[in-house]
Amino acid sequence: MNTHAVIIDDELSRALATKGVLEFYDENMSVLIAERSALLNGTLDLRGATIVFLERDDDEKALLECAFELRERHAQLPLVLIGEPTRIPSALAEPGVFALGRPLRQSALAAVLSQLSELRNGPGRSAPAARSNPELFRALVGNSHGIEGVRRLIERVAPSEATVLILGESGTGKEVVARNLHYYSKRQKGPFVPVNCGAIPENLLESELFGHEKGAFTGAITARRGRFELAEGGTLFLDEIGDMPLPMQVKLLRVLQERTFERIGGSRPLQADVRIIAATHRNLETQIAQGLFREDLFYRLNVFPIDVPPLRERISDLPLLIDELLRRQEGQSGICMTLAPAALRCLCRYAWPGNVRELANLVERLAILHGNGTIDVEDLPCKFQIDAAEGEADPADALIASTAALPAQSMAGAALPPAVDELHLPAGGLDLKQYLSELETRLIQSALEESSGVVAHAAGLLKMRRTTLVEKIRKYGLKAGDCDGVDA
């Protein structure tokens, strides 16, 4: 297959040097040079191209703009980023995107083209499919039912103009959801303007949102645009909307209804061409009952609610989250860490009241204190050392160990004794692993039956944590009737 390459670079001398390297590597390769503006204004014809080389300068935002434009219009066209750093931005991390450093080396170029060939022609592989929301899937890491549901909702509502209300505890990633809603909306080229309604004093919030004219109040020595004007054509993210004072709620409601507003001290109405996304960690219906939040504003905002689950309810995502945070830490600071299995078990047992934000803070702290290497239990702050505090790696493992040598006939239906004084191995021997698995399954089933299927009660009978029992139930594939009460 002939290669038709396109080099996108605003610096002609550098582009010519790149062209020379490519043609030296493959004398049959045809190479076209174009500027970024040609790509962005749609005048660059990429029909027939088989690969694009995009020069990355210091402006990461400009790079992403060009890359996104390219991937949107030509999703299956392989893209190679040239320059430093050689890592691929997380927003572009997907099959079909590669990176090369400078100076260009034949071995590195050959490796990229080889990967491209495997991706295109390898067994069971196909050309890259349309872009599958890389930033969305990397920012909201996890495979749990809860986070998968959030991703589906984002994909459905993002292209619309519907007002979205994001609910969830502090640290769950509500702003991440908001930014993804903006990125996958028709307003993605417009600004994303966040406002923390709880962090701005009440007497300044109106000016912050709507702006003011010169002389509108003492200290207003110049006119100032508010966040509504700054977000023109884009998205306005009202974070912690539940902390907004009641007088401001009235003014915000009017803007949402009429889509116009005025600066403080002004008389000229301004159009509010913005999409509103709001978020709060508070229960707004409780706030309404207490007279702290307007019911009419709630229904105006609650057009499309998205509930972000806390980390403790999707603990199965923790290993993936940690892996992502460790890779980001390595990209930012060059510190390469790994977590020992025992340390990971400790973190899986922690309740995470601060959610993903607390996890990110922990990873950063570990990087500062311990740097490169493997993080073990003793390296974790004391409150995370749950294994050490309990004196065992897993409560269920202790239970298995205490009954590990029960007579084989106990598996045939006899009552399991609480302990044994003498251990006897059957004459023909036994498969210890299978024996322990069957024994553990029997004990779990018995506990579930005794607790009427309530997992929390069964966990209490087995002296183990509920999350540990849920994983055991899934591990052994117990029937749904045995797993009532198990949630993702």
Secondary structure, 3 states (H helix, E strand, C coil): CCCEEEEECCCHHHHHHHHHHHHHHCCCCEEEEECHHHHHCCCCCCCCCCEEEEECCCCHHHHHHHHHHHHHHCCCCCEEEECCCCCCCHHHCCCCEEEECCCCCHHHHHHHHHHHHHHHHCCCCCCCCCCCCHHHHHHCCCCCHHHHHHHHHHHHHCCCCCCEEEECCCCCCHHHHHHHHHHCCCCCCCCEEEEECCCCCHHHHHHHHHCECCCCCCCCCCCECCHHHHCCCCEEEEECHHHCCHHHHHHHHHHHHHCEECCECCCCCEECCCEEEEEECCCHHHHHHCCCCCHHHHHHHCCEEEECCCHHHHHHHHHHHHHHHHHHHHHHHCCCEEECHHHHHHHHHCCCCCHHHHHHHHHHHHHHHHCCEEECHHHCCHHHCHHHHHCCCCHHHHHHHHCCCCCHHHHHCCCCCCCCCCCCCCCCCCCHHHHHHHHHHHHHHHHHHHCCCCHHHHHHHCCCCHHHHHHHHHHCCCCHHHCCCCCC
